[in-house]
Amino acid sequence: MSSTTQDAFRRIPLKGKSMWPITAPLIGVIEPTQSLKRGDLATFMNGRGTGVIFHRVTRCMPEGYITRGDTQYHSDGYIPRHAILGRITRIEYKGLGFNLPANGLWANCQRAAGTTWSWLAPALRTRARRIKQRLRER
């Protein structure tokens, strides 16, 4: 990456539980864009404008997107295109990392795996909660 290209990219710490296991202490590299595909990891400002959220795109619409954290039950609602900061293109850990390409077979595989996980994770969380309750009842 040239220095001018690299300057256009922004690095943020990935925190929170909504996208587990893609969270801290990882770093996400954001490519500024408002053109996303289903399965991309989108970044946008929270409603108060005080922090950056990264969630997976679950639906593309003409003027915006519907996003949801991989472990969340409900979507974030409609996110207009102008609110999108970009797409996470690389995830790093202690200087090592891997790229999340925008196009091609690997990009499609990554999106499919992420989308599948985003549907499985909430179900697994519910199942784990029920098991814990049954164990406490004994």
N, C-alpha and C positions, 0 to 999 in steps of 0.2 A: 504494500500500500504506500502510495506517495504521502508526503507529509500534508499536502493540501487535502487529499482524500481522507487521511486519518483524522485531520482536524474536524471534518464534517461529522465524524462518528463520535458518539458520547458513550462513556462507560458508567454504569450504575451498579450498585450492589443489589443483588436479588434477594429480597427479604420477604418474610411472611409465610403463612401456612397454606394460602389459597392455591399455590402452584407446586406444592411439595410433590416430588423430591427435587424440583428445579429451584432450590432456594439457597440462602446463605450457607456457607460463606462464598458463594459463587458471584461472579461479576458478569453482567450482560453488556454486550457491545451493541449499541443501537444505530441502525442505518436510518437516517431521516427519509421517510417516505409516507405517503398517504394511500398508496396503492397496495392493498394486502389481499391475501388469499385465505380461504378457510384452512384452519390449522396453523397459521402463522402466529408467532408470539408478538402481539401488539403492545405498544407502550403508549400511555396517555396520562394526562394529569387527573388526579382525583377531583371530585366535585368541588372541593374547597380551594383547589389550585395550590395545595401545600405539599403535594408529594406525587411521585410517579407510580403508576400501577402498570404491571405487565400481566396480561391475561391472554388466553388463546382465542382467536377469532373462530366463532362457531357458525356465523352466518354473514354473508356479504350482501349489502343492499346498495341501491344506486347512490345514495347520499351518505352512507356510513356503514357501521358494522354492529353486530351483536357479539359481545365477548363474555367469557366466563373463566373463572379460575378453575384449574383442573380438579381441585378437590371440593368445589362448591356445588351446591344443589341448584342455585338459581343464577341466571345470567345477570350481567351488569346493566342490562337494558341497552338502549340504542346509544351508540357513540358516534357522533357526526365526524365525517372525514377531517374537518378542520381541527378537531381536538386530538387527532392521532399525532404523536410525536415521531413514531417510526416503528421499525420491526427489529426484533433482536436477531442479529446475524451471527453472533458468536457468543459462546458461554465459556468462561475461563475460571480456573481454580489454581491458585498459587503459580501463576505464570503459564500453566498448561491450559489448552483449550481446544474446542472443536467448533468448526464453522457450521452454521445452519444455512445452506444455500437457498437461493430464492427459486431456482428452476431446476428441472431435471429429475431423474429417477430418485436420487438420494433425498431431494427436497420433498418429493411426493411421499416417500417412505416415512420420513420424519414427521410430516404432517399427519399421515394416517396413524402412526404410532401415538402421537400426541393426542389426537382426537379420540382414539380408542381409550387411552388412559384417562382422558377427561370424563369419559362416561363410566369407566370402571371404578375410579377412585372414590366418588361419593357412595357408591353401592358397597364398596369394601368398608368404608368408614361406618356406614349404618350397620353392617353385619358385625363389625368389631364391637360397636356400642351395645348391640343386643347380647352378644356373648358375654361381655363384661357384666351386664345387668343380671343375666342368668347365674353367673358365678357368684355374684353378691347375694342373690336370693337363697343360695344353698346354705 
